[in-house]
Amino acid sequence: MKVLLVGGGGREHALAWRIAGSPALTALWCAPGNPGIAAHAECVAIGAEDVPALVAFAQEKAVDLVVVGPEAPLTLGLADALRAAGIACFGPDAAAARLEGSKAFTKEVLDAAGAPTAGWARFDDPAAARDYVRAQGAPIVVKADGLAAGKGVVVAATVAEAEAAIADLMESRVHGEAGASVVIEECLIGEEASFFALCDGVRALPLAAAQDHKRVGDGDTGPNTGGMGAYSPPPAFTDALRDEVMARVVDPVLAEMARRGAPFRGVLFVGLMLTATGPRVIEFNVRFGDPECQALMMRLRGDLLPALAASAAGDLSGVSLEWSDEPSLVVVVAARGYPGAVEKGGRIGGLEAAAAVPGARVFHAGTARGPDGSVVAAGGRVLGIGAAAPDLRAAREAAYRAVDALDWPGGFCRRDIAHRAL
């Protein structure tokens, strides 16, 4: 099977690593890829959002399956264009990708499916949004309705913080048109968890769960980011809870999407709050999480590629995947200044030493090749240092030993990944 993987981050590095190990694979390209992915795939200089060029490349190479990593190409209709050209695609059509592209759409689907979620309201007018916040009180959650790279959510502890978030999103447009409208939700209390299920439009195959760390600083302090680390499995996410989420969320949402004429094919990322009254949906994403994907891929046993192909073909019947009981953990090493402005171009040393730590694995996220061929920082989240071990504490110790083997003064990381479990 000839495969084109779309994307160039840590999630795509993890997917490339797993896909490259499949006996069914005959060729693997990645667009645009990164220096880490280049160890597993031939990287091609096509942007992840360049839909016409991606389709043309897939046709030229007679690609059998395109695996889309990030959300933006899906919301732009990459899967639609590929399927129209007769090329199988792992990932939802644009109509189904609205589950990530619009927070309000997601809430409407959840309500129609009878799935548990937070109370909410949508606003196009900042004055009306402020009035609502004053009436509801705090704590309260303010979300950009559109895509904001995981950063358009503010959990406001006070009314003043919520009003400031409304001003930033709707008036200053700190996340562009994503904040033209906002969704304001009740603040749920509990443990967060990320659960993933492969879908074929009708049925779903449960995968595994992880817990992400969104805040930039130790102790869950500072602004939200795209994710500073993750581990799998979260102790609170039991088999019984998995079955409950499948029955109360995933299956009814798939049925509702099919009823709307937008059947969902791909991986459904269910962001959950595990409250005292049961799991409630915070959000959906329409792709593997980053860095959750890295943690999941380290626990996966067996061949991922046939499952991705079966999802794309619309028939997961008979497909199964196995997961190691050993926990895994990934620490994101980001460029100083993240999630704000960062300095790019700094040389990253010690990568081989980090990879040599027993149980550890280095995932490239925001890296590039410098003029001298060295690996340099080229983004905000630059590396994901993962490890798997017989217990979570050992996995964390191995991951941080690998982090400490790096020679990159321009990087930083949280030092408390998995603190809630440990």
PEZIZI-V870568 format. One line per field, one symbol per residue. ss: DSSP state (~ for helix, > for strand, _ for the rest). burial: + if it has 9 or more other ideal C-beta (glycine too) atoms within 8 Angstrom, else -. Layout:
BEGIN
ss=???
burial=???
END
This chain:
BEGIN
ss=_>>>>>>__~~~~~~~~~~~______>>>>>>____~~~__>>>______~~~~~~~~~~____>>>>___~~~~__~~~~~~~___>>>___~~~~~~~~_~~~~~~~~~~~___>__>>>>__~~~~~~~~~~~___>>>>>________>>>>__~~~~~~~~~~~~~____~~~~__>>>>>____>>>>>>>>>>___>>>>>>>>>__>>>___>>>>____>>>>______~~~~~~~~~~~~~~~~~~~~~_____>>>>>>>>>>>__>>>>>>>>______~~~~~~~~>>___~~~~~~~~~________>>____>>>>>>>>___________>_>_~~~~~____>>>>>__>>>_____>>>___>>>>>>>>___~~~~~~~~~~~~~__>___>>__________
burial=++++++++++++++++++++-+-++--+++++++++++-++-++-+-+--+-+++-+++-+-+++++++++++++++++++++-+-+++++++++++++++++++++-+++-+-++++-+-++--+-+++-++--+-+-+++++++++-+++++-+--+-++++++++++--+-+--+++++++++++--+++++++++++--+++++++++++++-------+++++++++++--+---++-+++-+++++++++++---++++++++++++++---++++-+++++++++++++++++--++++++++++-+-+--+-+-++-+++++++++++-++--+++-+-+-++-+++-+-+++++++++--+---++++++++++++++++--+-++++++++++-++-+--+-++--++--+-
END
